Amino acid sequence: MLEINVNESQVEQLESWVKAGNTPQSIALRSMIILEAHRGQSAQAIGRSLKVSQPTIRLWKRRFMEGGPQALTTIAPGRGRKPKLSRQKVTAVVQATQHTTPPGQTQWSCRTMARAKGLSFKTVQRIWNLHGLKPHQQRTFKLSRDKRFVEKLTDVVGVYLNPPDKAVVLCVDEKSQIQALDRTQPGLPLKPGRCGTRTHDYVRHGTTTLFAALNLLDGKVIGQCLRRHRHQEFLKFLRTVDAEFPPTLWNCTSSSITTAPTSIPKCSSGWASAHGSSCTLLRPAPPGRIWSSVGSAS
């Protein structure tokens, strides 16, 4: 009979595998064999209680002595279920998913790929899940072409992380081309068992531009809607923001407005002329960014 030595940490590991509800039954059975042998049970008693053969008991005792608890979780080469699909077939499905599209469609589905490759759609699903493929999903991206992107990014994030002493930090942004829509007929209100209704057509009453500044300290939002989207409107919004703070505390240091770069010097000169030389010039945020720039009042 093979004698095995199991230390306390190994016993705890094996017992956790036996008690865990998500442990594969094969690993739980192997763990119970080792635990029963550690408790002094004979191979015949272990076979009767766990309904396993003597060669199986000797096999996993020897594996445990050679590799410890991790040896119980590995499958020896040549063992286990043989794959029904060849590696070439799997590669063909993956490459077709990545580099081709079905005729008249924008992306593959499980069933169209299954018909094209002579497989079941469940098999295609398993291959896609194994390789992390989701043909029906797309993610948007935008790479900035600004050569000073890192410099501007460091400047903006630095204001967030390390604001000036006794400063009010504002996150400034804008949303242009907001449509003012009105439905052609009144809709029915929401009631139990029925959702609210509205007509499919509408009347368009022009567009507006929303300028907003978020105070990062208390979460207060200062907003203003203006008809046009120019540097004049942005200066008007800055005056609105300026009215919310004492004159000695406000100092605009950055802008997230996506107007043309030529309008930024106009905003800077106009704002500086109204506030004196102590005002820091406006700096445009890196183009293509998805985060808001920062203004600070110091």
Secondary structure, DSSP 8 states (H G I E B T S, - for coil): -------HHHHHHHHHHHH-TTS-HHHHHHHHHHHHHHTT--HHHHHHHHT--HHHHHHHHHHHHHHGGGGGG---TT-S---SS-HHHHHHHHHHHHH---TT-SS--HHHHHHHHT--HHHHHHHHHHHT--TT----------TTHHHHHHHHHHHHHS--TT-EEEEEEEEEEEEEEEESS-----BTTB-----S-EEEEEEEEEEEEEETTT--EEEEEES--SHHHHHHHHHHHHTTS-TTT-----B---S-TTHHHHHHHHHHHHH-TTS----B--TT-SS-EEEEE-
